[in-house]
Amino acid sequence: MNSLILMPPLDFLLLLAVTALLVLLARGLAAKGKHSEGKGEPYACGQDVSTGRIQPNYTDFFPFAFFFTIMHVDALLMATVPANSVWLTMPFLAISALAIVILFRRD
């Protein structure tokens, strides 16, 4: 390597120093103390928000997130497996299908 700037350990130390400097400079902008006015208050889009708001419920979201995760892993598996050994993925795909059935079962 001809240049010092291309050495990863030196780059890491340089970025660490720059980050530490930014943290020290930004510390002056933060609210002081644990109980300073407005430090724990909710804030959204430039408007003060009353604290009695309803919290969103994500319980209906998680099954769909897991479904898409399983489908993406299955698609990645099928796309990267060699053509002559597709049969090796069949047990994994069967387990994935069972996981999806369990995920969306009716109680």
Secondary structure, DSSP 8 states (H G I E B T S, - for coil): ---GGG-HHHHHHHHHHHHHHHHHHHHTTS--STT-TTTTS-EETTEE--TT------TTHHHHHHHHHHHHHHHHHHHHS-GGGGGGGHHHHHHHHHHHHHHT---
